[in-house]
């Protein structure tokens, strides 16, 4: 049997996953939560939330911007008297894009082997790829939870969605202002995150990309022991 006693690092990952439905994880402040102190659950910072929000919103706008549809507005039954506007520059496009952003974050996973903001990324983490690989080879892995729950959103990711929704609610007017008046001259990351959401000096994560930060040596050591 593949025992957790041999995998202290994985234990921390799994314990965090067990907190997915914990009401405490959704009610306490990320900075003071018991989960972070006891289980190593590290919630997203404001910079990380804003970075992911911007990434997904820009992706949605890029996809919907390809549409050549024309929408009609007005209450008259005479279509010739209705106002017509391209969907690509309409308020409807922005609203639909914003509504989908935070739900999209549930497709992310926490990659514990990374130490910077790229720890939030789509795709299975290295840790769980290893565990699934062991199972595929016939090794019995006992994590204390059913295997079908391994790939459910972790506590960090579940709370990330809540953080995203709160940030959009607080800065909806700024996003709208950028969309209608400034998107041609300034990217959303600069306009929203650097200039409005974050304090000066807190925007460093916006520049972090996969491969720019080294993986912790301790993590490599644990992987070698596997």
C-alpha positions as a Markdown table, in Angstrom:
| # | Residue | x | y | z |
|---|---|---|---|---|
| 1 | Unk | 0.0 | 0.0 | 0.0 |
| 2 | Unk | 1.2 | 3.5 | -0.8 |
| 3 | Unk | 1.1 | 5.2 | 2.6 |
| 4 | Unk | 0.8 | 8.9 | 3.5 |
| 5 | Unk | 3.6 | 8.4 | 6.0 |
| 6 | Unk | 6.0 | 8.4 | 3.1 |
| 7 | Unk | 4.5 | 11.4 | 1.5 |
| 8 | Unk | 4.3 | 14.4 | 3.9 |
| 9 | Unk | 4.1 | 16.8 | 1.1 |
| 10 | Unk | 1.2 | 15.0 | -0.5 |
| 11 | Unk | -0.5 | 14.9 | 2.9 |
| 12 | Unk | -0.6 | 18.7 | 2.9 |
| 13 | Unk | -2.1 | 18.8 | -0.6 |
| 14 | Unk | -4.8 | 16.2 | 0.3 |
| 15 | Unk | -5.7 | 17.9 | 3.6 |
| 16 | Unk | -6.3 | 21.1 | 1.6 |
| 17 | Unk | -8.5 | 19.2 | -0.8 |
| 18 | Unk | -10.5 | 17.8 | 2.1 |
| 19 | Unk | -11.5 | 21.4 | 3.0 |
| 20 | Unk | -13.4 | 21.9 | -0.3 |
| 21 | Unk | -16.8 | 22.0 | 1.3 |
| 22 | Unk | -15.7 | 23.4 | 4.7 |
| 23 | Unk | -17.8 | 26.4 | 5.7 |
| 24 | Unk | -14.8 | 27.9 | 7.5 |
| 25 | Unk | -12.9 | 28.0 | 4.2 |
| 26 | Unk | -15.5 | 30.3 | 2.7 |
| 27 | Unk | -16.1 | 32.5 | 5.7 |
| 28 | Unk | -12.8 | 33.4 | 7.3 |
| 29 | Unk | -10.3 | 35.8 | 6.0 |
| 30 | Unk | -7.6 | 34.2 | 3.9 |
| 31 | Unk | -4.9 | 35.9 | 6.0 |
| 32 | Unk | -6.1 | 34.5 | 9.3 |
| 33 | Unk | -7.7 | 31.1 | 8.5 |
| 34 | Unk | -7.0 | 28.1 | 10.6 |
| 35 | Unk | -6.7 | 26.0 | 7.3 |
| 36 | Unk | -3.6 | 28.0 | 6.3 |
| 37 | Unk | -1.9 | 27.7 | 9.6 |
| 38 | Unk | -2.7 | 24.0 | 10.1 |
| 39 | Unk | -2.9 | 22.5 | 6.7 |
| 40 | Unk | -0.7 | 24.8 | 4.6 |
| 41 | Unk | -3.7 | 26.1 | 2.5 |
| 42 | Unk | -2.5 | 29.3 | 0.9 |
| 43 | Unk | -5.4 | 31.3 | -0.5 |
| 44 | Unk | -4.9 | 33.6 | -3.5 |
| 45 | Unk | -3.6 | 37.1 | -2.9 |
| 46 | Unk | -5.4 | 40.2 | -4.3 |
| 47 | Unk | -2.7 | 40.3 | -7.0 |
| 48 | Unk | -3.3 | 36.6 | -8.0 |
| 49 | Unk | -7.1 | 37.1 | -8.0 |
| 50 | Unk | -6.8 | 40.2 | -10.2 |
| 51 | Unk | -4.3 | 38.5 | -12.5 |
| 52 | Unk | -6.6 | 35.5 | -13.1 |
| 53 | Unk | -9.7 | 37.6 | -13.4 |
| 54 | Unk | -8.0 | 39.7 | -16.1 |
| 55 | Unk | -6.6 | 36.6 | -17.9 |
| 56 | Unk | -10.0 | 35.0 | -18.2 |
| 57 | Unk | -11.9 | 38.2 | -19.0 |
| 58 | Unk | -9.5 | 39.0 | -21.8 |
| 59 | Unk | -9.8 | 35.5 | -23.1 |
| 60 | Unk | -13.6 | 35.8 | -23.1 |
| 61 | Unk | -13.5 | 39.2 | -24.8 |
| 62 | Unk | -11.1 | 37.9 | -27.4 |
| 63 | Unk | -13.4 | 35.0 | -28.2 |
| 64 | Unk | -16.6 | 37.1 | -28.3 |
| 65 | Unk | -14.9 | 39.9 | -30.2 |
| 66 | Unk | -14.7 | 37.6 | -33.3 |
| 67 | Unk | -18.5 | 37.7 | -33.6 |
| 68 | Unk | -20.1 | 39.7 | -36.5 |
| 69 | Unk | -23.5 | 39.6 | -35.0 |
| 70 | Unk | -25.7 | 42.7 | -34.8 |
| 71 | Unk | -28.0 | 43.2 | -31.9 |
| 72 | Unk | -31.2 | 45.3 | -31.9 |
| 73 | Unk | -32.5 | 47.3 | -29.0 |
| 74 | Unk | -35.8 | 49.1 | -28.5 |
| 75 | Unk | -39.3 | 48.1 | -27.6 |
| 76 | Unk | -41.1 | 48.7 | -31.0 |
| 77 | Unk | -42.3 | 45.8 | -33.1 |
| 78 | Unk | -41.0 | 47.7 | -36.2 |
| 79 | Unk | -37.5 | 46.3 | -36.7 |
| 80 | Unk | -36.6 | 49.3 | -38.9 |
| 81 | Unk | -37.0 | 51.6 | -35.9 |
| 82 | Unk | -34.9 | 49.6 | -33.5 |
| 83 | Unk | -31.4 | 50.7 | -32.7 |
| 84 | Unk | -28.7 | 48.4 | -34.1 |
| 85 | Unk | -25.2 | 47.9 | -32.7 |
| 86 | Unk | -22.4 | 45.4 | -33.4 |
| 87 | Unk | -22.3 | 42.8 | -30.7 |
| 88 | Unk | -18.5 | 43.2 | -30.6 |
| 89 | Unk | -18.8 | 46.7 | -29.1 |
| 90 | Unk | -22.0 | 46.2 | -27.1 |
| 91 | Unk | -22.6 | 46.2 | -23.4 |
| 92 | Unk | -24.2 | 42.8 | -23.7 |
| 93 | Unk | -20.8 | 41.3 | -24.8 |
| 94 | Unk | -19.2 | 42.7 | -21.7 |
| 95 | Unk | -21.9 | 41.5 | -19.4 |
| 96 | Unk | -21.9 | 38.0 | -20.8 |
| 97 | Unk | -18.1 | 37.8 | -20.6 |
| 98 | Unk | -18.0 | 39.0 | -17.0 |
| 99 | Unk | -20.7 | 36.5 | -15.9 |
| 100 | Unk | -18.5 | 33.6 | -17.2 |
| 101 | Unk | -15.2 | 34.7 | -15.7 |
| 102 | Unk | -15.4 | 33.5 | -12.1 |
| 103 | Unk | -17.0 | 30.1 | -13.0 |
| 104 | Unk | -14.0 | 29.5 | -15.4 |
| 105 | Unk | -11.6 | 29.7 | -12.4 |
| 106 | Unk | -13.1 | 26.4 | -11.1 |
| 107 | Unk | -11.2 | 24.7 | -13.9 |
| 108 | Unk | -7.9 | 25.7 | -12.3 |
| 109 | Unk | -5.8 | 23.6 | -9.9 |
| 110 | Unk | -3.2 | 24.5 | -7.3 |
| 111 | Unk | 0.2 | 23.3 | -8.4 |
| 112 | Unk | 1.9 | 22.9 | -5.0 |
| 113 | Unk | 5.3 | 22.4 | -6.7 |
| 114 | Unk | 5.3 | 26.0 | -7.8 |
| 115 | Unk | 6.0 | 28.9 | -5.4 |
| 116 | Unk | 4.7 | 32.0 | -7.3 |
| 117 | Unk | 1.4 | 33.0 | -8.8 |
| 118 | Unk | 1.7 | 30.3 | -11.5 |
| 119 | Unk | 0.7 | 27.8 | -8.9 |
| 120 | Unk | -2.9 | 28.6 | -10.0 |
| 121 | Unk | -3.1 | 27.0 | -13.4 |
| 122 | Unk | -5.3 | 24.8 | -15.5 |
| 123 | Unk | -4.3 | 21.2 | -15.8 |
| 124 | Unk | -3.5 | 18.5 | -13.3 |
| 125 | Unk | -0.8 | 19.2 | -10.8 |
| 126 | Unk | 2.5 | 17.3 | -10.8 |
| 127 | Unk | 1.5 | 15.7 | -7.4 |
| 128 | Unk | -1.7 | 14.3 | -8.6 |
| 129 | Unk | -0.3 | 13.2 | -12.0 |
| 130 | Unk | 2.1 | 11.1 | -10.0 |
| 131 | Unk | -0.7 | 9.6 | -7.9 |
| 132 | Unk | -2.8 | 8.8 | -10.9 |
| 133 | Unk | 0.2 | 7.3 | -12.6 |
| 134 | Unk | 0.7 | 5.0 | -9.6 |
| 135 | Unk | -2.9 | 3.9 | -9.6 |
| 136 | Unk | -2.7 | 3.2 | -13.3 |
| 137 | Unk | 0.2 | 0.9 | -12.6 |
| 138 | Unk | -1.8 | -1.0 | -10.0 |
| 139 | Unk | -0.4 | 0.6 | -6.9 |
| 140 | Unk | -2.9 | 1.0 | -4.1 |
| 141 | Unk | -2.8 | 4.6 | -2.9 |
| 142 | Unk | -4.6 | 5.4 | 0.3 |
| 143 | Unk | -5.3 | 9.1 | 0.8 |
| 144 | Unk | -8.2 | 8.7 | 3.1 |
| 145 | Unk | -10.7 | 10.1 | 0.5 |
| 146 | Unk | -12.3 | 8.4 | -2.6 |
| 147 | Unk | -10.3 | 8.6 | -5.8 |
| 148 | Unk | -13.2 | 10.4 | -7.6 |
| 149 | Unk | -12.7 | 13.4 | -5.2 |
| 150 | Unk | -9.0 | 13.8 | -6.0 |
| 151 | Unk | -9.8 | 16.1 | -9.0 |
| 152 | Unk | -12.4 | 18.2 | -7.3 |
| 153 | Unk | -11.6 | 21.9 | -6.8 |
| 154 | Unk | -9.4 | 22.5 | -3.8 |
| 155 | Unk | -10.2 | 24.9 | -0.9 |
| 156 | Unk | -8.0 | 27.5 | -2.6 |
| 157 | Unk | -9.7 | 27.2 | -5.9 |
| 158 | Unk | -13.2 | 27.2 | -4.4 |
| 159 | Unk | -12.4 | 30.3 | -2.4 |
| 160 | Unk | -10.7 | 31.8 | -5.5 |
| 161 | Unk | -14.1 | 31.9 | -7.3 |
| 162 | Unk | -15.6 | 33.8 | -4.3 |
| 163 | Unk | -12.7 | 36.2 | -4.3 |
| 164 | Unk | -13.2 | 36.8 | -8.0 |
| 165 | Unk | -16.9 | 37.5 | -7.7 |
| 166 | Unk | -16.2 | 40.0 | -4.9 |
| 167 | Unk | -13.6 | 41.8 | -6.9 |
| 168 | Unk | -15.8 | 42.1 | -9.9 |
| 169 | Unk | -18.6 | 43.5 | -7.8 |
| 170 | Unk | -16.3 | 46.1 | -6.2 |
| 171 | Unk | -14.7 | 47.2 | -9.5 |
| 172 | Unk | -17.5 | 46.7 | -12.0 |
| 173 | Unk | -17.6 | 50.3 | -12.9 |
| 174 | Unk | -13.9 | 50.5 | -13.5 |
| 175 | Unk | -14.1 | 47.5 | -15.8 |
| 176 | Unk | -16.9 | 49.1 | -17.7 |
| 177 | Unk | -15.0 | 52.3 | -18.0 |
| 178 | Unk | -12.0 | 50.5 | -19.5 |
| 179 | Unk | -14.2 | 48.5 | -21.9 |
| 180 | Unk | -15.9 | 51.5 | -23.4 |
| 181 | Unk | -13.2 | 54.2 | -23.2 |
| 182 | Unk | -9.7 | 52.8 | -22.6 |
| 183 | Unk | -9.1 | 49.3 | -24.0 |
| 184 | Unk | -7.5 | 50.6 | -27.1 |
| 185 | Unk | -4.9 | 52.6 | -25.2 |
| 186 | Unk | -4.2 | 50.5 | -22.0 |
| 187 | Unk | -4.3 | 46.8 | -21.2 |
| 188 | Unk | -6.7 | 45.7 | -18.5 |
| 189 | Unk | -4.0 | 44.4 | -16.2 |
| 190 | Unk | -2.5 | 47.8 | -15.9 |
| 191 | Unk | -5.8 | 49.7 | -15.8 |
| 192 | Unk | -7.6 | 47.5 | -13.3 |
| 193 | Unk | -5.0 | 45.7 | -11.2 |
| 194 | Unk | -2.0 | 48.1 | -11.0 |
| 195 | Unk | -3.9 | 51.4 | -11.0 |
| 196 | Unk | -7.1 | 50.5 | -9.1 |
| 197 | Unk | -7.2 | 47.2 | -7.2 |
| 198 | Unk | -3.7 | 46.9 | -5.8 |
| 199 | Unk | -1.5 | 49.1 | -3.6 |
| 200 | Unk | 1.7 | 50.4 | -5.1 |
| 201 | Unk | 4.3 | 47.6 | -5.0 |
| 202 | Unk | 1.8 | 44.8 | -4.7 |
| 203 | Unk | 1.5 | 44.1 | -8.5 |
| 204 | Unk | 4.6 | 41.9 | -8.9 |
| 205 | Unk | 2.7 | 38.7 | -9.6 |
| 206 | Unk | 1.4 | 40.3 | -12.8 |
| 207 | Unk | 4.8 | 39.8 | -14.4 |
| 208 | Unk | 5.2 | 36.2 | -13.3 |
| 209 | Unk | 5.0 | 33.5 | -16.0 |
| 210 | Unk | 5.5 | 29.8 | -15.9 |
| 211 | Unk | 9.2 | 29.0 | -15.7 |
| 212 | Unk | 10.3 | 32.3 | -14.3 |
| 213 | Unk | 10.5 | 31.0 | -10.7 |
| 214 | Unk | 12.5 | 28.0 | -9.5 |
| 215 | Unk | 10.8 | 25.1 | -7.8 |
| 216 | Unk | 11.6 | 24.7 | -4.2 |
| 217 | Unk | 14.4 | 22.3 | -3.5 |
| 218 | Unk | 12.5 | 20.7 | -0.7 |
| 219 | Unk | 9.7 | 19.9 | -3.2 |
| 220 | Unk | 12.2 | 18.3 | -5.6 |
| 221 | Unk | 13.6 | 16.3 | -2.7 |
| 222 | Unk | 10.1 | 14.9 | -1.9 |
| 223 | Unk | 9.5 | 14.0 | -5.5 |
| 224 | Unk | 12.8 | 12.2 | -5.6 |
| 225 | Unk | 11.8 | 10.1 | -2.6 |
| 226 | Unk | 8.8 | 9.0 | -4.5 |
